[in-house]
Amino acid sequence: MAEDLIYKIENYPKVFYHGTDLRYISIPKETRSMLHSYYYGLREILYARFSHYIEIKDYEYTKLKELLGPVVEKEPKVFENLKKALINMLLSKTSESFEYGAFYLTSNIMSAYLYAIKSFAGGEFAFSAYAMAKAAKAIGHEDWYDVKELPGSPIIAEALITIADETPRPVIFKITDVDPTLLRTEEDESIERYVQNGRLHHTEFRYNKDVDLSKYDYYVVDKDFKKKARAGEFDEI
């Protein structure tokens, strides 16, 4: 029972947070699921191409810079996003537990802030697909994502680039009626494993429930958000 589990947890959060971008929350669930599968496929196809140019111990990113050529200087954001996406994928490829399409909550508002500002492309997996598609296009390798294994991939890639390059609208939703029995860790384990001496020692969760975000209030993430949070301007902190 939800009441029983809450009773066991002395520090059970009064509010959880979900960081996202307002441009994406109105997309119907069926459409999101379709996009998720395309973004995942696009991500895997492009990683197979770009992975040959990234190495853990190559701190100068020599091969990647050679591949991008003048793009490194002309479009530094393209290079930075690509580098971030590839390093994250390289580090997590063998132990990835993140489930694309799942709904995530955190009890740490600063974690939600990081998710919100990274959500301009539609989520973590979408960001990886975007960063690689954008870089491939910048160096004239659109053929890298025009493959028969993923029909329609050029259209999906172009749409992803177009949407991600629009002005972002990061926000943090405040979810106040979270059922603890539906919370899972990123490894899909019950949160009870992380309750010791009445304390919940975990802050990032999957939530096994459809959530209508239109029912909840949100904070707009702006350039002063971190300063406001550190000053205690959000009463839930």
Helices and strands as residue ranges (DSSP letters): H 2-8, E 16-21, H 29-50, G 51-53, H 62-68, H 71-74, H 76-92, E 104-106, H 109-118, G 119-121, H 124-138, G 142-145, H 153-164, E 170-175, G 180-182, E 183-184, G 191-194, E 195-196, E 199-200, E 204-207, G 213-215, E 218-220, H 225-230
